[in-house]
Amino acid sequence: MDVHRLDRAQARRIAIRAQLLAAPRPSDLLTVVRQLTLVQLDPTAAVAPSADLVCWSRLGSSYQPTQLRDALERDRTLFEHQAMVRPMDDLGLFLAAMAAAPGHERHREWLRANDSFRRDVLDLLGRSGPLLSRDIPDTSVVPWPSSGWTNNRNVTQMLEFLVLRGEVAIAGRQGRQRLWDVAERVYPAGVPVVELEQARRLRNERRLRALGIAREKAVVVPGEPAEVGDAGEPAVIEGVAGQWRVDPAALGQPFTGRTALLSPFDRLVHDRVRLADLFAYDYVLEMYKPRASRRWGYFALPILHGDRLVGKLDATADRRRGILTVHAIHEDVPFTPDVTTAVHDEVRDLASWLSLTVDLPR
């Protein structure tokens, strides 16, 4: 197979198109999540919850958070699994892995020792679900041992394992808290189980379509893998060491860029090594740093303009006062007047979507 030879601009444009951040915008939420394969959930809402920011970045102000909630809780076109929103169409790609979970012997031993507890949870959910974890009694025989915050949090740990095993599913949320139910009331019946190795291959292919271009092997990151195995076709990028894999359907496509404000958890920026390779963009989520050590802000939003990441927006939504406070717009390179206008327009759109007012620096 021939190796595709790309320059960085071509690679960036492939990545941006794959993530639905080029023009024109997609038309609906399900189209977005099917192409992205996942939208990460995170409770931080300094501007807006990350999942909503990701959807707004693609759909614009036609997107409303109620659409995501309805798709998860009423229409069941999406499902939540391991803090990711995924298309229900993809459920069959996870069922074989669920049947083999958990993978660690220590975890299997704990489940075996607490089989009566497991049955108690399933029986209660079957009769009374959906329930919050606090509404489920702890009937564990052996407490969950941990040196971290999960120590002795037996109900939550059991529920997490039962979701991994596909016996329990997340039926919705009450505020930030998950509602748990038996899986057969959340997942559709009769979903074909894709054999484990085939499911891994198909998930790699889906991931590559969502990323456009990616490493065959990548740095391990929490949650969804960043690598794609042998999906797609081999590629090299001028000025970047190593081998890449590219979605052949993404090659040679026209590109029209636009301006977008991105969540720190957006898949375009989540792999910081790939981010540096393709965009030469320096970014760290600084919410875990002391205030005095931050360069860009608590929850700075990467700014995309055309095929470049050009800066960071440090802003906070003050809902009590009805204001989107812009602390700073950091320019990685000096903005031209056109870039400034495009970025300010996008910030105003963000404020309008949040039903907030905003004053921008002159």
N, C-alpha and C positions, 0 to 999 in steps of 0.2 A: 504494500500500500504506500502511495506517495505521501510524503510529509508536507503538510501545508506550511507555507512560510508567510508569516504575518508581521507587520510592524505593530508598534504599540497602539497607534491610533485605531487600526483595524481591530485589534483585540479588545480595546476599550469599547468600541462601538458594538461589537458582538455581545459583550457582557451587558451593556446598557439596554440594548434591544431585548435581549433575553429576559431581563428583569422588568420589562414593560415601562421603562423610564424614558423612552424616546417618544417622539410624536408620530402618529396621533395617539391619544390615550385609549386604553381599553374601555369597554362599555359597561361592564357589570362585575360584581364582586366574585361570582363563581368563576368567571373567565380568569380573573386575577389569580385566585388561589390555585386553580388547576395548573396554570402556567408556572407559578412560583413553587408549587408542590407543598409549600408550608408557609405559614405566617407565625412567627414566634410571639408567644405571650410573655409579657413582663409587667409587673404591677406598677413600675415607676410611671408617674404621670405628671412630671414637671411641666410639660407642655400638653401632652395627651398620651394615653396608653399607647405603647409601641405598636400593637397590632392595628389600631386605628390610624396611626400615623402612616404605616406602610400602605394601608388601603387608600388613604387620602392622597398620598404621593402619586399613586397610579391613577385614581379615578377623579381626583379633584373634589370640589364641593358637592357633587352629586352623591358622594358617599356619606352615609350617616351611620354611626355606631350601632343603631338598632338593626341595620341590615346584617351585620355580623352576628349579633345575638339571635336574630330570627333564623338565620341559616344554621346555627348550631343547635338551637333549642326547639324550634318549631318545625322548620322544613327538613332538618337533618340532612342537608346537602353537604355539610361540613361536620367534622368531628374533632374533638380535642384529645390529644394523646401526648403525654410527656411534654407538656407546656408548649405544644405546637398545634396550630389549627391546620387541618389537612382536608382535602376533598374526600367525601365519603366514597367516591369512585375508586380511591386508592386503598380502601380498607383491606381488600383481599391480599395486598402486597405485605401486610403486617401480620396476618393471622397465623402463618406458620411460625414466625418468630415468637408470637404470643404463646403458642402451644408449647414451645421449648423453654419458656421463661419460668423462673429466673435462671441465669446462667451460672451463678456462683453456688458452690456446694454449701457454703455457710448459710446462704439465704434459703436454699432448699431445706436444710436441716431445721431452720427456724419455722418454716411453713409446716413441715411434718410434725414438729412438736406442738404446733398450734392448730392442728387440723380441726379440732372442735370449735376453736375461735373463728376460723375461716367459715365453717358451716353456719355458725351463729350470725355472722355478718351477712352472708348470702341469704339466709332465711329471713332476717329482718328486712333487708332491702327488697326481697321478693314480696313481702307482705306490705311494707310501708314506704318504700322508696318513692321518689328521690329524697335523700337525707343529707344534712351536713354531718361532718365527721363527729362533731360534738354531741350529736343525737344518737350515736352508736355506742353502746356499752362496751367497755373493755373486759372481755372474758378470757384474755390471754392466759396461757399456762406458763409460758416462758417470756419474760419481757424482752423487748428489742434492745440489744446492747450496742451502744455507740458512744464514742468519746465526744461527739458533736451534739448539735441541737436536737437530733432525732432520738436521743437516748430516752427510752421508756415511753416514746410516743407510739404506743402499740397500735391504736386504731388507725392512725394515719399511715403507719408503715404497712399494715395489713392491706389497707385500701390501695396503696401504691402498687403492691405486689399483685393484687387481684386485677388491677387495670393492666399491668404488664402481661398478665396471663390471659387477658380477654374475658374474664369472668365478670368484671365490673367495668362500667364506663362512666364518664363524666357527662351528666345529663344537662348541665347548665351551671350557672353561677348565681349566688346571692351576694351582691356586692363583689368583693374579691374572693369570697369563699366558694369552693367547689361543691356542687351537689352531686352525690354519688347514687348510682342505680345499677341494677343488674343489667348486663350488657344486652340481653335480648330485647329490652325495652328502648334501647338507644340505637343499636346497630340494626340494619335491615336483616331479615332472615334470608338464608340461602345464598350468602355471598360465597362464590367459589374461592377455595384456598389455593393460592399460588405456592407451589413447592419452594422451599427455602432458598435454594441456589438460584432458581429462576427469578424469585422475588428480589434477591439482591441485585441481579443483573438488570432487571427492569427498573428498580429504584435508582441504580447508577445512571441508566439512560435518562430517566425522568429528571434526575438532579442535573445532568449535563445540559439538557434542554433548558432548564431553569437558569443555569449559570452561563450558558453559551460557550464558555471556555474555562477549563479548570485543569489542575494537576491530576495526573493518574494517581499519584500518592501525595498527600498533603499533611500539613501539621494537624494533629488531633485537636479538635475544638469541642467544647461541650455541646451536647445535643446532636443535631444532624451532622453526619460526616461531611468533610469538605472535599474529599477525593471522589473520583468517578470510575476507578478501575480502568478497564479497557473499552469503556463506552466511547462512541464517536470515532473520530479519526485522529491520527497523530499530527501534532503541529509544533512548530518552534516560533518564538517571538523574538524579533530582532532586538538585541541588547539585553535579553533576559535569559539567564542560564536555565538549562534543563528542558525536559520534554513536557508538552501539554497535550490535552485532548480537546478537540473542538467539535461542536455539533455541526455536521456537514450542511444541515438545512439552514444554518445561520450564515454561511459563507456567501459573499457577493450580494448581500441584501442592501437596499438603499437605506440611508440613515438621515433622519431629521431630528436634531437634538432639541431639547427644551430645558427649562430650569426647574429644579425640584429640590425640596428640603427633605432630608432623609432621617429616619429614626437611626439612632446609634446601633440598633439591632437589625437594620435592613440587610438583606442578603447581598446587596452590592458591596457592602463594606464590612461584613462580619468576619471574613477571613483577612486578617491584617497583613499577612505575608503576601497574599494575592493582591491586596489593595496597593501595597508598596510596589509590587512588580509591574502592575498594569497602569496605575495612576500616579505613581511617585507621590503618594499622599500620606502624610503623617497624621495619624489619628489614634487617640486613646480615650475611652470613656472614663471621665474623671470624677464621677459621682462617688467613687470609693476613696478618693484622695482628699487630704486636708485642704481646706479652702485656699490656704496660702500657696499650695503646691500646684494649683490648677493653672493651666495656660489658656484654656478656651471656655471653661465653665462646667457647671455641675452636669448638664445634660445637653451638651452642644450638638446641634444638628448639622451633619455634613451637607454642604451646598453643592449640588450638581448643576453645571451650566454647559450645555452641549455635550461634548465627550470628555470633559474635564471636571474633576472635583476642585473647586476654586476657593473654598473657605469653610467657615463654621459659623452657625448662628447660635449665640448664647441668649436664650430667651426663657422666660417663665410665665406660665399662665396664672394670673392672679384672678381667680374666679370670683372671689368675694368682692373685689373692686371692679370687676368686669374689664380688666386690662391685660393685654399681652405685653409684658415688659421686655423690651429688647435691651439687654445689658451691653451687648457688643455684636458687631458683625466682623468677624476676623477674616481678613483677606490674605490668602496664601500667596497670591501675587496681586499687585495693584489692579483694582477693578477698572475697566473702561467705563465710560458713561452708560453704554448699552448694558453691560453686565450689572451695574448698580441698579439701573431701572428694572431689569428683569428680576433681580433678587428682591428688591423692595416690593414689586408687584406680587411676588410669591409670598412674602411675609404678610402683606395685606390680605391675600387670599386665605392664608392660614388663620389669621385673626378673625376674618369674617366667618370662616367655617366653625371656629370655636365660639362664635357669637361674642367676641371681645373687640374692644377698640385697641388701636396701637398707634404710638408715636414713633416715627423712625428718625434716626439721626440724619441731619442735613449735610 
